Amino acid sequence: MTDTVLAAPVAATPKGPRKRDFGLKRRHAAERRFRLFGLAAIAIGLGFLALLLGSVVLKGYTAFVQTSVTFPIAFDPAIIDKDNKRASDPKVLVAANYPVVARNGLAAVLGVDVKDKKAMKELGNFLSDSSRVPLRDFVTANPAVIGQTRDFTLLLSADLDSASKGQIDLGVPEAKRKVSDRQLAWLKTLRDKGMISTPFNWGLLTFGASSRPEAAGLGVALIGSFIMMVVVLVCALPLGVAASIYLEEFARKTRFTDFIEVNINNLAAVPSIVYGLLGLSVFINVLGLPRSAPIVGGLVLSLMTLPTIIIATRAALRSVPPSIRAAALGIGASRMQMVFDHVLPLATPGILTGTIIGLARALGETAPLLLIGMVAFVSDYPTNPFEPATAMPVQIYMWANEAERAFVERSSGAIIVLMIMLLLMNLVAIVLRRRFERRW
Amino acid sequence: MTAGWVIAIVLAIGAVAWFFAVNRAHLQLKSVRGAGGQPMHSLPGYHGWLAFLSATLPALFVYVALSWGGLTLTENHIASGIAPTITQPAERGLAVGIVHQVMAALDSLALDVPPATYADLKLAAAAKNLLLPDTGTDDMLPLALEASKTAATTRLLAAIAAIALSALGAVVAIARIRPRLRARNQVEAVIFTALIGASVVAVLTTVGIVLSMLGETLRFFSSVDPFSFFFGTVWDPRFAAAGSSGDQGQFGLIPLLAGTLYIAFVALLVAVPVGLMAAIYMGEYASARTRQTVKPLLELLAGIPTIVYGIFAMVTLGPFLRDLSAALAGGEPFIQAQSVFTAGLVMGIMLIPVVSSLSDDVITAVPRAMRDGSLALGATRSETVSRVILPAALPGIVGAILLTASRAIGETMIVVLAAGVAARLSLNPFEAMTTITVKIVNQLTGDLEFNSPQTLVAFALGLTLFALTLGMNVYALYVVRKYREQYE
């Protein structure tokens, strides 16, 4: 019976056996669509990565050069030491009005009349307020220079620096701009005379905090971050390795070890800001450690990094094959000797890789540091871990919140510095893994 | 004698003990070998370390205990010496602080004859750039002198006790060296205890988090009704000016919670589809070479610090979206520079690699046979993915999404910079809302006074956040673990 039923349609279409419709066309179209979605997802991810990095680099690369001007300065005794007392009272040289000295030097170059108060004020804003410091240090070191004229290189103020880098919209009417047309003309004159230079901005890496963008730098933040990383390494690495050794090599599966394990997994997922609250109430309120101190930041980051290190170390220990352990025990080593003399050395590359990745995360962490008072205006280098300091990401945050454009540029420049450091750390981790990883 | 010196001396004694113990053990080893007697149980090194440990550990322990006891004694001394006319606890605390400052000033001035009155001391200290408060009284001077004496005596006692104990431990340990002494076992027992101690730190951290926040939260709830905190719809914690009336503002959690969840929801809307599709493409379609280059690049997104995302949102994306919306609407922008949308979008980008690597794990855990079976029946790859792999992996993916959501809820820097500080309830994603984490940061940066509800509320918020994320994490980890076991 079925034969005839099947045969009937065949007979009805004499052109040959008709293709059964599986919807292949539709299904293949769906397949292509699906594939396209996947590609689109990856493109979106990579596109955002490029956008993020691109915008940071575009906004920040100019922070690595700083416009300076080199011009002859006459160290006029009438301004520096009016009453000629420097022989008896060296403090005169420290307190002297050096900005006026610099301003007059610039006025001579540009042919500005020293009597013209308005022009002199604009000229004063032309140079960085921080010029006082190098001039003061130079004169106090060589008092003989007073009365002579020397070529000196000083930083331009942040507004003029921005103008020199072409970042100021000249379409805006002069009254609403921070840079006057006259200052722009001076800038052009100086440039034509070859007195303007844009050297690499070492100040970005060495200066401390300042309310003037051109004199603000990452110096204190770099030292603070470095101290914190040392604290993390000293605290978290031994603790983490010891805890993993216990959990992986000695602990029998009991309720207690189960509890520890769940605990560690959860700690790895606790929001970082909660660690900041912990640090604030335990390290600062209970133990009485100072606020803004890198030691507290380091301890908080250690607790935060500990689970990462433990998880990485346990994975590294687990990847050492059991035969190594059996061989060590077989020739009479104690369990402790087996772990410390045989298993641990073989697991070291994995442990180090995990540690470096944990350190990189700690280096970029901001939120807990805000709570323990690392948001501070610190202009002097800290000499020990108990003195106030800032950290790289916190410095970035503080600059980003400043109103002045030049601070935002610095902020992006600092991000580039931070990203380069993170990239280096990750590269080291990758190289370690590639070189020393063993396949058993 | 400072603590650093005491510790250094104790460690030096330990090092000497190590040296002598190793030598003695070597001598014994030689003589035993010559006599053909019973061999040494432990290697000389273990004898050395045993001597080191017995010279240092008890001494340091006693030193810490005695120093702590001395500190408490000094504090008690000061507390009981404060004039009984001062009754208010806060004022007594202030007076104790002044006595401490007086002690420090006396220490650094190092005068032969202590000044007679507080005013004299204040003058002498001011000459050395030490500023003392005006509210000190003359009776604090003898008290400070007494307290300094107590402190110095207890410090000296502790140091002497520690060093004596250290020497004693060293001598005893060296004298105890015998061929049959099980030095290795004893050293290993100490190491074993240290290992256990290290793994207990993880538990202690959790306990510390909970206890510290719980304590401050309870203090907060003593001045603010818990009901009005958890169910209040207005967040307005006026910073009380000094001497103002008892009005302390309203601490309603609801607007913060709504903002947190809203932003996390937007972030998941971005991250989950993109991350999941990326993981599927990488696992099912991409060639090995593509995977090798694309995967680390995507993971780079996860390695970028959140502050960088925050600044990208604030400086670049926020203004761009505002200008774009102004151009689209012809004038007034309908997207604020700081908005739920901006913060959620940027957070979503950050979470893409999180979703993709978590779901990658989950998808590769689906057994090969299920995939092959589906393909062999003639299903296309996309059909295999959507009808076989995804249903099979669903519990794991749900777990992954939960873990991601808990990251989104606890994220701080992006929302601090991009979401705004206005606590309001609104459904418009283009307006600013604020989150729990933003408010924790806001309440705790700047000058703090630790007894006001305005700062204590941060701990209540933190505890809420901790409980929220902990619940999600525990459940997600449970789901993922359960799911893995199903296919093992």
Interface residues (C-beta under 8 A of the other chain):
Chain A: R27 H28 A30 E31 R33 F34 R35 F37 G38 L39 A40 A41 I42 I44 G45 L46 F48 L49 L52 S55 V56 K59 P238 L239 G240 A242 A243 I245 Y246 L247 F250 A251 F259 I260 V262 N263 I264 N265 N266 L267 A269 V270 P271 S272 I273 V274 Y275 G276 L277 L278 L280 S281 V282 N285 V286 L303 L306 P307 I310 S334 M336 A360 R361 L363 G364 E365 T366 A367 L370 L371 G373 V375 P393 I396 Y397 A400 V408 S411 S412 I415 L418 M419 L422 N426
Chain B: R184 E188 I191 F192 A194 L195 I196 G197 A198 S199 V200 V201 A202 V203 T205 T206 G208 I209 S212 M213 G215 E216 P273 V274 G275 L276 M277 A278 I280 Y281 M282 E284 Y285 V294 L297 L298 L300 L301 G303 I304 P305 T306 I307 V308 Y309 G310 I311 F312 M314 V315 T316 I349 I352 P353 S356 T380 R381 S382 E383 V385 S386 L403 S406 R407 I409 G410 E411 T412 M413 V416 L417 T437 I440 V441 L444 T445 F450 A458 F459 G462 L465 F466 T469 L470 N473 V474 L477
